[in-house]
Amino acid sequence: MDFGSIYHFLFETYVGIGVLIGVSLVVCIIIAALLELRTRKTYVDRGPREDDEDEWSFFDNEDE
């Protein structure tokens, strides 16, 4: 298989464009997961902040 046929498959056919999009999505998900793991390792949970009670959150429980 030469470069011309690979180029034709990837950029000039619907299946090839789908492969490019699928590979791009998988690569982005892997990179995002790796960066999230590195961020969690760097910034460990330091416990709740003192001023958390005053702030509104989308996930607040209104039954209190």
C-alpha positions as CSV (number, residue, x, y, z in Angstrom):
1,M,0.0,0.0,0.0
2,D,1.5,3.3,-1.0
3,F,1.0,6.8,0.4
4,G,-1.4,7.8,-2.5
5,S,-3.8,5.0,-1.7
6,I,-3.8,5.7,2.0
7,Y,-4.3,9.4,1.3
8,H,-7.2,8.6,-1.1
9,F,-8.9,6.3,1.5
10,L,-8.6,8.7,4.4
11,F,-9.5,12.0,2.8
12,E,-11.6,11.1,-0.3
13,T,-14.0,8.4,1.0
14,Y,-16.7,8.6,3.6
15,V,-15.4,5.6,5.5
16,G,-11.9,7.2,5.6
17,I,-13.3,10.5,7.0
18,G,-15.2,8.5,9.6
19,V,-12.0,6.7,10.6
20,L,-10.2,10.1,10.9
21,I,-13.0,11.4,13.1
22,G,-13.2,8.3,15.2
23,V,-9.4,8.2,15.8
24,S,-9.4,11.9,16.6
25,L,-12.1,11.4,19.2
26,V,-10.3,8.4,20.8
27,V,-7.0,10.3,21.0
28,C,-8.8,13.4,22.5
29,I,-10.5,11.2,25.2
30,I,-7.2,9.5,26.1
31,I,-5.3,12.8,26.3
32,A,-8.1,14.3,28.5
33,A,-8.1,11.3,30.8
34,L,-4.3,11.4,31.2
35,L,-4.4,15.2,31.9
36,E,-7.2,14.7,34.5
37,L,-5.2,12.0,36.3
38,R,-2.1,14.2,36.4
39,T,-4.2,17.1,37.7
40,R,-5.8,15.0,40.4
41,K,-2.4,13.8,41.5
42,T,-1.0,17.3,41.6
43,Y,-4.0,19.0,43.3
44,V,-5.1,16.6,46.0
45,D,-8.3,17.2,47.9
46,R,-7.7,19.7,50.7
47,G,-11.1,19.3,52.3
48,P,-14.1,21.6,52.2
49,R,-13.6,25.4,52.2
50,E,-14.9,27.5,55.1
51,D,-17.0,29.7,52.8
52,D,-18.8,26.8,51.0
53,E,-22.0,27.5,52.9
54,D,-22.4,31.0,51.4
55,E,-22.0,30.0,47.8
56,W,-24.8,28.7,45.6
57,S,-24.2,25.5,43.7
58,F,-26.2,23.8,41.0
59,F,-26.1,20.6,43.0
60,D,-27.3,22.1,46.3
61,N,-30.0,20.2,48.1
62,E,-33.0,22.5,48.6
63,D,-34.7,20.2,51.1
64,E,-32.5,21.5,54.0
